[in-house]
């Protein structure tokens, strides 16, 4: 037997944790320092952190804000090094925002990200939900709001981590740490960590669902699998399949979906070191499943290629509720994130879906029901509105008397069609149990004829809303059903309460309508394939050169043109030659194309200065996201965008706060050349009812302009009295007065 080094002779939890560090990194020679037995050994690296922390020592505003479409750089590191830990927590009130925020990791100056996964799926929970996870590589706590990754991410030259808000609302608070080690060198056989998201809505008939299809040398280390059921019954008879190095038959094949997730006889909510199921909603239409399987104790090596996937088959039923088959392909909605280590940076994978295309059903209309409280009817209770309950989230509160209490909430359907209704329901210590009706009728009933081993699930689903603390909010899928255009009544009826609850109340954050795609709608996997060409040392994005994307841009339209523009933006400063294409697209009739053009310009930095005039004009675009992205792009250009100052001053009056804030940021980045904006910034600082994040941007901009903004000092003195703006105003006053600013770095 091979001799085990003394330092690796461990037992219990310490040995498991060290095993994870070793296997995740791919080699024993990558120091981790994460094992208790390894702690006494002296370290030959330096420890560092990139964080959202405020550099001004007098401030507790340690979060970043991300406007719709904006890309935030979390870390821009110089190697050799190893990322050992990422922590983050977010305040966002957009439905399924963890699916809309996109996490990307770039190594060694490459244009193509090696990790390209929605933030929620990267942290092992799909569908845009938040859930606790207690595994070795990923740990989420605080009901899923505190996310931790312990994947080891080595890099040789550089590492750049970004998050992009691809939704319609701003991320108002984004806190993060990126902990990393800087080394003198890394061994040649250390591979790069990769992650990739894909989806099929529905899973394609006649073939198996694919997690990953990749060429290269490396080893597979994990899967996050998500399913939305489009029919009743058990979906998960499909076997996992791994074809290594072009083999015609799988080298590894399984015995069922729950078996792949290391469970048995169906799936239920559980979380463990290497496998878990954070979401298991049951077997009704619309039920969600999200599970993870970390191949850390059992990585799957490949030297040429790997195809990894799973069958999408299970029980099917006839319209009368009788079982038709115990093993038949089902058109459920599948999505996944695959994780692996690979030699070099992978360029072979197609572009993942963008933004709302990744939502559970590809669209969503978020209804703020609290705004229609005057039309709400309550029986045996009282309805009211609670504002700013949890960092910008509002509640329609129903103070119920007890079982049988009922609240009727109107929802307006824009056009006739089949919809899913999702209630975003709060939990609290004094909340009761409820079920929902639509127009007086129960939703999402399970009409199956129960098998011998099954317990029939008759009647509407009851939601238990007790929790030891207030939490906003759990997304409760209420059913898929045909709806006529016009007003409908969504009712919630109290059925009781948890014995620990002190009341029967109910809190509704929002109601979401999602249009169910037609059965013959195009499958959402149709993505631009990666290029097969290599052009020497010329930069490429997903295997294609900038010239190829510009050629595609010239002939594309609609979503294909928007995708081509985003690909152009991926070349960052090297895309400056494409500024005429980007500027022309800022005037396209399609708002999605104009948004993509402004984003592309925002990625070029100062090299995009020739786009300033077009971006200044875009500040008056009818679409608020175009205006916001134009301001963000001008901010990235900085002092070379001075000609846009008059347009940016006007943008300070924009009706949308997520336009006003980046307009102020842009004026600050322009610096002293924006001194003519000092008066307008001072006025905005005193505007009644202004959003806190806008006020902070305005105060910071005045400090960035410096002594030339002295005319705004009286306004800054007034801002000192505004809670959560005080520190920004203090720092600005110091900078305008040319006084030292105490900073951490």
C-alpha positions in Angstrom: 0.0 0.0 0.0 1.2 3.5 -0.8 2.7 5.2 2.2 0.6 8.1 3.5 2.6 11.1 4.5 2.4 11.8 8.3 0.8 15.2 7.7 -2.2 13.6 5.9 -2.9 11.0 8.6 -6.0 12.6 9.9 -9.3 11.4 11.2 -12.8 12.7 11.4 -13.9 16.1 10.2 -10.4 17.5 9.8 -9.5 14.8 7.3 -12.6 15.3 5.3 -12.1 19.0 5.1 -8.4 18.6 4.1 -9.5 16.1 1.5 -11.9 18.7 0.1 -9.2 21.3 -0.1 -6.8 18.9 -1.8 -9.2 17.5 -4.3 -10.9 20.8 -5.1 -7.5 22.4 -5.9 -6.6 19.3 -7.9 -3.2 18.8 -6.2 -1.7 18.5 -2.7 0.8 21.1 -3.7 -1.7 24.0 -3.7 -1.6 25.2 -0.1 -5.0 25.7 1.5 -4.3 26.1 5.2 -8.0 25.1 5.8 -7.2 22.0 7.8 -6.8 22.1 11.6 -3.8 19.8 11.3 -2.2 22.0 8.7 -2.5 25.2 10.8 0.8 24.7 12.8 2.8 24.7 9.6 4.4 28.0 8.6 2.9 29.6 5.5 4.8 30.7 2.4 2.1 33.0 1.0 0.5 36.3 1.9 -3.2 36.6 2.7 -5.4 39.3 1.1 -9.0 40.4 0.8 -10.9 42.3 -1.8 -14.2 43.6 -0.3 -17.1 46.0 -0.7 -15.8 47.8 2.4 -15.8 51.6 2.4 -12.3 53.0 2.4 -13.3 56.0 4.6 -12.8 55.0 8.2 -15.8 57.1 9.4 -18.3 55.2 7.2 -20.4 52.1 7.8 -21.7 52.1 4.2 -19.8 49.0 3.3 -22.0 47.8 0.4 -22.0 48.5 -3.3 -25.0 49.3 -5.4 -25.6 47.8 -8.9 -27.9 49.5 -11.3 -29.9 47.5 -13.9 -27.5 46.3 -16.5 -24.4 47.4 -14.6 -21.4 45.2 -14.1 -19.6 45.5 -10.8 -15.9 44.4 -10.5 -15.7 42.5 -7.2 -12.0 41.7 -7.5 -9.2 42.4 -9.9 -6.2 40.5 -8.6 -2.6 40.0 -9.7 -1.2 36.5 -9.4 0.1 33.9 -8.9 -2.6 33.3 -6.3 -5.5 31.2 -5.1 -9.0 32.4 -4.1 -10.0 30.4 -1.0 -13.3 32.0 0.0 -16.1 34.2 -1.3 -18.8 35.6 1.0 -21.6 37.9 0.0 -25.1 39.0 1.0 -27.5 41.1 -1.0 -30.6 43.3 -0.6 -32.7 43.2 -3.8 -36.5 43.3 -4.2 -36.8 41.9 -7.7 -38.4 38.5 -8.2 -35.9 35.7 -8.7 -33.0 38.2 -8.5 -30.4 35.4 -7.7 -31.1 34.2 -11.3 -30.8 37.7 -12.7 -27.5 38.5 -11.1 -24.7 36.9 -13.2 -21.4 35.9 -11.6 -18.3 35.7 -13.9 -14.7 34.8 -13.2 -11.9 35.6 -15.7 -8.3 34.3 -15.5 -5.1 35.6 -16.8 -6.5 38.4 -18.9 -8.8 36.2 -21.0 -12.0 37.7 -22.5 -14.0 34.6 -21.9 -15.1 33.9 -18.3 -14.1 30.5 -16.9 -17.0 30.8 -14.5 -20.3 32.0 -16.0 -23.2 31.1 -13.7 -26.2 33.0 -12.1 -25.3 34.0 -8.6 -27.9 31.8 -6.9 -27.0 28.7 -8.9 -23.3 29.2 -8.2 -24.2 29.0 -4.5 -26.1 25.7 -5.0 -29.7 27.0 -5.1 -31.7 27.4 -8.3 -34.9 29.1 -9.6 -33.9 32.4 -8.0 -34.8 31.1 -4.6 -32.9 31.6 -1.3 -32.3 28.5 0.9 -29.8 27.3 3.5 -27.1 25.0 2.3 -24.6 23.3 4.6 -22.0 21.6 2.4 -18.3 21.6 2.2 -17.7 23.8 -0.9 -20.9 26.0 -0.4 -22.5 27.1 2.8 -25.5 29.4 2.9 -27.1 30.6 6.1 -29.5 33.2 7.4 -32.3 31.5 5.3 -30.0 31.6 2.3 -29.1 35.3 2.5 -25.5 34.7 3.6 -23.6 32.9 0.8 -20.2 31.3 1.2 -18.0 29.5 -1.4 -14.9 27.6 -0.4 -14.1 26.4 -4.0 -10.3 26.8 -4.5 -9.7 29.0 -7.6 -6.0 29.2 -8.6 -4.7 31.7 -11.1 -1.3 32.4 -12.5 -1.3 36.0 -13.9 -4.6 37.6 -12.9 -8.1 37.0 -11.7 -11.1 39.3 -12.3 -14.5 38.6 -10.7 -17.6 40.5 -11.8 -21.3 40.5 -11.1 -23.9 41.9 -13.5 -27.4 42.9 -12.7 -29.3 41.6 -15.7 -32.7 42.5 -14.2 -35.0 45.5 -14.2 -34.4 46.8 -10.7 -31.3 48.0 -8.9 -29.4 45.8 -6.4 -29.5 48.3 -3.6 -27.0 46.6 -1.3 -24.3 44.2 -2.3 -21.8 43.2 0.4 -18.9 40.9 -0.4 -15.5 39.5 0.6 -13.1 37.7 -1.7 -10.3 36.1 0.3 -7.2 35.0 -1.5 -3.6 34.0 -1.1 -0.7 35.4 -3.2 2.0 32.8 -4.0 5.5 33.1 -5.5 4.4 30.5 -8.1 2.0 27.6 -8.8 2.9 24.1 -10.0 2.4 23.5 -13.7 -0.2 20.8 -13.1 -2.6 23.0 -11.1 -5.9 23.5 -13.1 -8.3 26.4 -13.4 -11.8 26.2 -11.7 -14.7 26.5 -14.2 -18.5 26.8 -13.9 -21.1 26.9 -16.6 -24.9 27.4 -16.6 -27.3 26.0 -19.1 -31.0 25.3 -19.4 -33.7 23.6 -21.5 -37.3 24.8 -21.3 -38.6 22.2 -21.9 -36.0 19.4 -21.8 -35.5 18.5 -25.4 -37.4 15.4 -26.6 -35.5 12.5 -27.9 -32.2 13.2 -26.2 -30.8 13.4 -22.7 -30.3 16.6 -20.7 -26.8 17.9 -20.9 -24.9 19.4 -17.9 -21.6 19.9 -19.8 -20.0 19.1 -23.1 -16.4 20.2 -23.0 -13.0 19.5 -24.6 -9.7 19.5 -22.8 -8.0 18.0 -19.8 -9.3 18.2 -16.3 -11.8 16.7 -13.8 -15.5 17.2 -13.1 -16.3 18.2 -9.5 -20.0 19.2 -9.2 -23.5 19.7 -10.4 -26.4 21.8 -9.4 -29.6 20.4 -10.9 -32.9 22.3 -11.1 -36.3 21.1 -12.3 -39.7 22.7 -12.7 -42.4 20.1 -13.2 -44.8 20.7 -16.2 -46.9 17.8 -15.2 -47.9 15.9 -12.0 -46.0 12.9 -10.8 -42.5 11.8 -10.1 -40.1 13.3 -12.6 -36.9 11.7 -11.4 -36.4 8.2 -12.9 -33.6 9.5 -15.2 -30.1 8.2 -14.8 -26.9 10.3 -14.7 -24.5 9.6 -17.5 -20.8 10.6 -17.9 -19.0 9.9 -21.3 -15.3 10.3 -20.9 -12.8 11.1 -23.7 -15.3 10.5 -26.6 -16.4 7.0 -25.4 -19.5 5.7 -27.1 -20.8 4.3 -23.8 -20.9 6.0 -20.5 -18.0 5.3 -18.2 -20.3 6.3 -15.2 -24.0 5.7 -15.3 -26.6 5.8 -12.5 -29.9 4.4 -11.3 -32.2 7.4 -10.9 -32.2 11.2 -10.3 -32.6 11.0 -6.5 -29.8 8.3 -6.5 -27.5 10.7 -8.3 -28.3 13.2 -5.5 -27.4 10.5 -3.0 -31.0 10.2 -1.6 -33.6 7.5 -2.2 -37.3 6.9 -2.7 -38.2 10.5 -3.9 -36.5 13.7 -2.7 -37.0 15.8 0.3 -35.3 18.9 1.7 -31.9 18.0 3.1 -28.4 19.4 3.0 -25.1 17.6 3.6 -21.3 17.8 2.9 -21.4 16.5 -0.7 -25.0 16.2 -1.6 -28.3 17.9 -0.8 -31.7 19.1 -1.9 -32.3 22.7 -0.8 -35.7 22.8 -2.7 -38.1 19.9 -3.0 -41.7 21.2 -3.5 -43.4 17.9 -4.3 -45.0 16.5 -7.5 -47.6 19.1 -8.5 -47.5 21.2 -11.7 -45.0 24.0 -11.1 -43.2 22.2 -8.3 -39.5 23.2 -8.0 -36.5 20.9 -7.3 -33.0 22.1 -6.7 -30.2 19.7 -5.7 -26.4 19.6 -5.6 -23.9 16.8 -6.1 -20.3 17.6 -5.3 -17.9 15.1 -6.9 -15.2 16.1 -4.5 -14.6 12.7 -2.9 -15.0 11.2 -6.4 -13.9 13.7 -9.1 -14.3 12.4 -12.7 -11.0 12.9 -14.7 -10.9 13.4 -18.5 -7.9 13.9 -20.8 -9.7 14.8 -24.1 -13.4 15.5 -23.5 -16.3 15.0 -21.2 -20.1 14.8 -21.8 -22.1 14.9 -18.6 -25.8 14.8 -18.3 -29.0 13.0 -17.2 -32.1 11.4 -18.6 -35.3 13.4 -18.2 -37.8 10.6 -17.6 -40.2 9.6 -15.0 -43.9 8.8 -14.3 -46.5 10.1 -16.7 -50.3 10.3 -16.3 -53.3 10.4 -18.5 -55.9 13.2 -18.2 -58.1 11.0 -16.0 -55.3 10.7 -13.4 -54.4 7.1 -14.2 -50.7 6.3 -14.6 -49.6 5.9 -18.2 -46.0 4.9 -17.7 -43.4 4.5 -15.0 -40.5 5.5 -17.3 -41.3 8.0 -20.1 -39.6 11.2 -21.2 -41.2 14.3 -19.7 -41.1 17.9 -20.9 -40.1 19.3 -17.6 -38.0 22.5 -17.4 -34.4 21.7 -16.6 -31.5 24.0 -15.7 -28.1 23.3 -14.2 -24.7 24.5 -13.2 -21.6 22.3 -13.9 -18.3 22.8 -12.1 -14.9 21.4 -13.1 -11.2 22.0 -13.1 -9.4 22.2 -16.5 -6.0 22.9 -17.9 -6.1 26.3 -19.4 -9.2 28.5 -20.0 -12.1 26.9 -21.8 -13.3 28.7 -25.0 -15.6 26.0 -26.4 -18.9 26.7 -24.6 -21.8 28.8 -26.1 -23.1 32.0 -24.5 -25.6 31.2 -21.7 -29.1 32.8 -21.7 -29.3 36.5 -20.8 -31.3 38.1 -18.1 -35.0 37.3 -18.0 -34.4 34.3 -20.3 -33.1 32.6 -17.1 -36.2 33.2 -15.1 -38.2 30.1 -14.1 -40.6 30.6 -17.1 -38.6 33.2 -19.0 -40.7 36.2 -18.0 -42.3 37.8 -14.9 -44.7 40.6 -14.1 -44.2 41.6 -10.4 -47.3 43.1 -8.9 -46.9 45.3 -5.8 -50.3 44.3 -4.2 -49.8 46.7 -1.3 -50.3 49.6 -3.7 -53.9 48.4 -4.3 -54.8 48.1 -0.6 -57.9 50.3 -1.1 -59.3 47.5 -3.3 -58.4 44.7 -0.9 -61.2 43.1 1.1 -60.7 41.4 4.5 -63.0 39.1 6.5 -62.3 38.5 10.2 -59.3 40.7 10.1 -57.7 44.0 9.0 -55.5 44.8 5.9 -52.9 47.5 6.0 -49.5 48.4 4.5 -46.1 48.2 6.1 -43.4 50.2 4.3 -39.7 49.6 4.4 -40.1 46.4 6.4 -36.8 44.9 5.2 -34.4 47.2 3.3 -36.9 48.6 0.7 -39.4 45.8 0.8 -43.0 46.6 1.6 -45.8 44.3 2.9 -49.5 44.0 2.5 -50.2 42.9 6.1 -53.3 41.0 7.1 -53.9 40.9 10.8 -56.2 37.9 11.0 -58.4 36.9 13.9 -58.1 33.1 13.4 -59.0 30.2 11.2 -61.4 31.2 8.5 -60.0 34.7 8.2 -59.8 35.7 4.6 -58.1 38.4 2.5 -59.1 39.0 -1.2 -56.4 40.7 -3.3 -57.2 41.9 -6.8 -54.7 41.1 -9.6 -55.1 42.4 -13.2 -54.1 40.1 -16.0 -52.8 42.0 -19.1 -53.9 39.5 -21.7 -55.6 36.1 -22.0 -53.2 33.1 -21.6 -51.9 30.4 -19.3 -50.0 31.8 -16.3 -48.2 30.7 -13.2 -49.1 32.7 -10.1 -46.4 33.0 -7.4 -47.1 34.6 -4.1 -44.1 36.1 -2.4 -45.1 35.4 1.2 -43.3 36.6 4.3 -42.7 34.5 7.4 -42.8 35.8 11.0 -43.3 34.7 14.6 -47.0 35.7 14.6 -48.0 34.4 11.2 -50.5 31.6 10.5 -51.0 28.9 7.9 -52.9 29.7 4.7 -54.1 28.3 1.4 -55.0 30.2 -1.7 -58.0 30.4 -4.1 -58.4 32.2 -7.4 -61.8 33.6 -8.1 -63.1 31.3 -5.3 -61.6 28.1 -6.7 -58.7 26.0 -5.4 -55.6 25.9 -7.6 -53.1 23.3 -8.6 -54.9 20.3 -7.4 -53.3 16.9 -7.8 -55.8 14.6 -9.6 -53.6 11.6 -9.8 -54.9 8.2 -8.8 -52.6 7.3 -5.9 -50.4 4.3 -6.2 -50.2 1.7 -3.5 -47.2 3.3 -2.0 -48.5 6.8 -2.2 -50.6 9.0 0.1 -53.1 11.1 -2.0 -52.5 14.9 -1.8 -56.1 16.1 -2.0 -57.1 19.7 -1.7 -55.1 22.9 -2.0 -51.6 23.2 -0.7 -51.3 24.8 2.8 -48.4 27.2 3.4 -46.9 27.3 6.8 -45.6 30.8 7.5 -44.3 30.7 11.0 -40.6 31.6 11.6 -38.7 32.7 14.6 -37.9 36.0 12.9 -39.3 38.1 10.1 -38.2 37.0 6.7 -39.1 38.5 3.3 -40.1 36.5 1.4 -40.6 32.8 0.3 -41.7 32.4 -3.3 -44.8 30.2 -3.2 -45.8 28.8 -6.6 -49.7 28.7 -6.5 -50.4 27.0 -9.8 -50.5 27.1 -13.6 -53.9 28.0 -15.0 -55.6 29.7 -17.9 -56.6 33.2 -17.2 -58.8 35.7 -19.1 -57.7 39.2 -19.5 -59.0 41.5 -16.7 -59.3 41.5 -13.0 -59.2 38.3 -10.9 -59.4 37.8 -7.1 -56.6 36.0 -5.3 -57.8 34.9 -1.9 -55.8 33.7 1.1 -57.7 31.8 3.8 -56.3 31.0 7.2 -56.4 27.3 8.2 -54.7 27.6 11.5 -51.2 28.2 12.9 -48.1 26.6 14.1 -48.3 25.9 17.9 -45.3 28.2 18.4 -46.9 31.1 16.6 -48.3 34.0 18.6 -50.8 35.0 15.8 -52.6 34.2 12.6 -51.3 37.0 10.5 -50.2 37.0 6.8 -47.7 39.2 5.0 -47.6 39.4 1.2 -44.6 41.1 -0.4 -45.7 40.8 -4.1 -47.6 38.6 -6.4 -45.9 37.5 -9.6 -47.5 36.5 -12.9 -45.4 34.4 -15.3 -46.7 33.6 -18.7 -46.3 29.8 -19.3 -44.6 29.3 -22.7 -46.6 27.6 -25.4 -45.9 23.9 -25.9 -44.6 24.7 -29.4 -42.5 27.7 -28.3 -38.8 27.6 -29.3 -36.6 25.7 -26.9 -34.6 28.1 -24.8 -31.3 26.3 -25.4 -30.9 27.9 -28.8 -27.7 29.8 -28.1 -24.9 31.1 -30.4 -22.3 28.3 -30.5 -18.7 29.0 -29.6 -16.3 29.5 -32.4 -14.0 26.8 -33.7 -11.3 29.2 -35.0 -8.2 30.4 -33.2 -6.3 33.4 -34.3 -2.9 33.1 -32.8 -2.5 35.8 -30.1 -5.5 37.8 -31.2 -8.0 38.1 -28.3 -11.1 35.9 -28.6 -14.4 35.7 -26.7 -15.8 32.1 -26.7 -13.5 31.2 -29.5 -14.4 34.1 -31.8 -12.5 37.2 -32.7 -13.8 40.8 -32.4 -14.0 40.9 -36.2 -16.3 37.9 -36.3 -18.7 39.6 -33.8 -18.6 42.9 -35.7 -19.5 41.0 -38.9 -22.4 39.3 -37.1 -23.5 42.6 -35.7 -23.8 44.1 -39.2 -26.4 41.5 -40.3 -28.1 40.6 -37.1 -31.4 42.0 -35.7 -33.4 41.6 -32.5 -32.0 39.5 -29.7 -29.2 38.2 -31.9 -28.0 41.8 -32.4 -28.2 42.5 -28.7 -26.2 39.4 -28.0 -23.5 40.4 -30.6 -23.2 43.8 -28.9 -22.7 42.2 -25.5 -20.0 40.0 -27.1 -18.3 43.1 -28.5 -18.4 44.6 -25.0 -16.6 41.4 -23.7 -13.5 42.6 -25.5 -13.4 45.7 -23.2 -10.8 48.3 -24.2 -9.8 46.2 -27.2 -13.3 46.8 -28.6 -12.7 50.6 -29.2 -12.4 50.0 -32.9 -16.1 49.0 -32.8 -17.3 52.3 -31.3 -19.0 53.3 -34.6 -21.0 50.1 -34.5 -21.9 50.7 -30.8 -22.8 54.3 -31.3 -25.1 53.5 -34.3 -26.8 50.8 -32.1 -27.7 53.4 -29.5 -30.3 54.7 -32.0 -31.8 51.4 -32.8 -35.6 51.2 -32.5 -35.3 48.1 -30.3 -34.7 49.1 -26.6 -33.0 45.8 -25.8 -30.4 46.6 -28.5 -29.9 50.1 -27.2 -29.3 48.7 -23.7 -26.8 46.2 -25.0 -25.0 49.0 -26.9 -24.7 51.1 -23.8 -23.4 48.1 -21.8 -20.8 47.4 -24.5 -19.6 51.0 -24.2 -19.5 50.8 -20.4 -17.0 47.9 -20.7 -14.5 49.9 -22.8 -13.5 52.4 -20.1 -11.6 55.5 -21.2 -11.0 53.8 -24.5 -14.7 54.3 -25.3 -14.4 58.1 -25.2 -15.4 58.5 -28.8 -18.9 57.2 -27.8 -19.4 60.0 -25.4 -21.6 62.1 -27.7 -23.9 59.2 -28.5 -24.1 58.3 -24.8 -24.9 61.8 -23.8 -27.8 61.8 -26.3 -28.9 58.4 -24.9 -29.4 60.1 -21.5 -32.8 61.3 -22.9 -33.8 57.9 -24.3 -37.4 57.0 -23.5 -36.3 53.7 -21.9 -34.9 54.2 -18.3 -32.5 51.3 -18.6 -30.9 52.8 -21.6 -30.5 56.1 -19.8 -29.1 54.4 -16.7 -26.6 52.3 -18.8 -25.6 55.5 -20.7 -24.7 57.2 -17.5 -22.8 54.1 -16.3 -20.8 54.1 -19.6 -20.0 57.8 -19.2 -18.8 57.1 -15.7 -16.5 54.4 -17.0 -15.0 56.9 -19.5 -14.3 59.3 -16.7 -12.5 62.6 -17.4 -12.6 62.1 -21.2 -16.4 62.4 -21.1 -16.3 66.1 -20.0 -18.4 67.1 -23.0 -21.3 65.1 -21.5 -21.5 67.2 -18.4 -24.6 69.3 -19.5 -26.5 66.2 -20.3 -25.5 64.5 -17.0 -26.7 67.6 -15.1 -30.1 67.2 -16.8 -30.1 63.5 -15.9 -29.9 64.4 -12.2 -33.6 65.3 -12.6 -34.5 62.0 -14.2 -37.7 60.4 -12.8 -35.9 57.2 -12.0 -33.5 57.0 -9.1 -31.4 54.3 -10.9 -30.6 56.9 -13.5 -30.0 59.8 -11.1 -27.4 57.8 -9.1 -25.1 56.8 -12.0 -25.5 60.3 -13.5 -24.0 61.7 -10.2 -21.4 59.0 -10.2 -20.4 60.0 -13.8 -20.0 63.6 -12.8 -17.8 62.6 -10.0 -15.6 60.5 -12.2 -15.2 63.4 -14.6 -13.8 65.3 -11.7 -12.9 69.0 -11.7 -14.0 69.3 -15.3 -17.6 68.8 -13.9 -17.4 71.8 -11.6 -20.4 73.4 -13.4 -22.5 70.6 -11.9 -21.8 71.6 -8.3 -25.0 73.7 -8.0 -27.2 71.0 -9.5 -25.7 68.3 -7.3 -26.2 70.5 -4.2 -29.9 71.0 -5.2 -30.3 67.2 -5.6 -28.7 66.6 -2.2 -31.5 68.7 -0.6 -34.4 67.2 -2.7 -37.2 66.0 -0.5 -37.8 62.2 -0.5 -34.7 61.3 -2.4 -33.4 57.7 -2.3 -30.5 57.2 0.1 -28.3 55.6 -2.5 -28.8 58.6 -4.8 -27.9 61.0 -2.0 -24.7 59.0 -1.3 -23.7 59.1 -5.0 -24.4 62.9 -5.1 -22.3 63.6 -2.0 -19.4 61.4 -3.2 -19.5 63.1 -6.6 -19.1 66.5 -4.9 -16.1 65.2 -3.1 -14.6 63.8 -6.3 -15.0 67.2 -8.0 -13.0 68.6 -5.1 -12.4 72.3 -4.2 -14.3 73.5 -7.3 -17.5 72.1 -5.6 -17.2 74.6 -2.7 -20.5 76.2 -3.6 -22.2 73.0 -2.5 -20.8 73.0 1.0 -24.0 74.4 2.6 -25.9 71.5 1.1 -23.4 69.0 2.4 -23.7 70.6 5.8 -27.4 69.9 5.7 -26.8 66.4 4.5 -24.8 65.7 7.6 -28.2 65.4 9.4 -29.5 62.7 7.1 -29.2 59.3 8.5 -27.1 56.9 6.4 -25.8 59.9 4.3 -23.7 61.5 7.1 -20.4 59.7 6.4 -20.6 60.4 2.6 -21.2 64.1 3.3 -18.3 64.1 5.9 -15.8 62.7 3.5 -17.0 65.1 0.7 -16.5 68.1 2.9 -13.0 67.0 3.9 -12.1 66.5 0.2 -13.5 69.9 -0.9 -11.6 71.6 1.9 -8.4 69.8 0.9 -8.2 68.2 4.3 -6.8 64.7 5.0 -9.3 61.9 4.6 -8.6 59.0 7.0 -8.9 55.8 5.0 -8.2 52.1 5.4 -6.3 51.8 2.1 
